[in-house]
Amino acid sequence: MKVFDLQCTQGHLFEGWFGSDDDFQAQKARGLLACPLCNDAGVHRLPSAPRLNLSGAQAPQATPAAAPAATATATVARTADMQSAWLQAVRQLVERTEDVGERFAEEARRIHYGEVAQRGIRGQASPEERQALLDEGIETVAIPLPASMKGPLQ
């Protein structure tokens, strides 16, 4: 099994697990690869060094010339941490709210005016519907969900 560092055209970083490089290329050619954050199909493999586990091998000593590489690695790690935190927050949002779909504006009004019990909801609303809700004093937040989270949670 090969683990590749991947990136979409929007700059999101993620890992992909493949049986071989040919398997990665075949899935990419068939359009089966997409970013788990934004569903962008423009995925490419990032350069990476192979990891070799050699018995008794020692880690190379850091040199001053390695400092820029260490900074780049730290930046990638922070980006991956932020993406992971965002996905975790979105998962919690999905788990703790009811999906009312295209009835979002109607259901938000019913909750606001006390016609039904208060609860967390999510769904779709056009910019015009969101503005009309705001005009009525109903605040909403638009949070784009990755396509991978619109189906069953895993």
ZIRANOR-V595326 format. One record per helix or strand of 3 or more residues. SS is the DSSP state (H for helix, E for strand). FROM is the first residue (numbers start at 1). TO is the last residue. If there is no record, write none. Layout:
# ZIRANOR-V595326
ss=SS from=FROM to=TO
ss=SS from=FROM to=TO
This chain:
# ZIRANOR-V595326
ss=E from=2 to=8
ss=E from=13 to=18
ss=H from=21 to=29
ss=E from=43 to=45
ss=H from=64 to=96
ss=E from=98 to=101
ss=H from=104 to=112
ss=E from=121 to=123
ss=H from=127 to=135
ss=H from=147 to=149
